[in-house]
C-alpha cells in the first residue's frame, strides 16, 4: 500500500500538472507547439499576445514539464515534451462537447413539452 505522504505528493504533482492546463492561453500555446516547434517571437505573432505574456505562460508550461527548449544559436525553440497532452486535451474537449450537447437536448425537450 502507498503511504499517505507519497500519495499526497503524487496528488500535488497531478494538481500542479492540471493547473498548467487551466489557462486558455497555455492551451493555445500547446496546440501551436503541437504543429511545430516555435520560438517566443513566433508564438507571440501566431497567438497575437504580448511577448511578456507568452514568456510567462511558457515558464509555467516548462516548469510543469509540458514543454522543453532547444537552443539554436541565440534563439530558444520550444517544443512539446509529449504529444499525448494534446490527445488528453482533445479527449477532454470531446467529453465537454458531448456533455453540452446532452444539456442542449434536455433544454430542447423541456421547451417542446411546454409548447
Secondary structure, 3 states (H helix, E strand, C coil): CCCHHHHHHHHHHHHHHHHHCCCHHHHHHHHHHHHCCEEHHHHHHHHCCCHHHHHHHHHHHHHCCCEEEEEECCEEEEEECCCHHHHHHHHHHHHHHHHHHHHHHHHHHHHHHHC
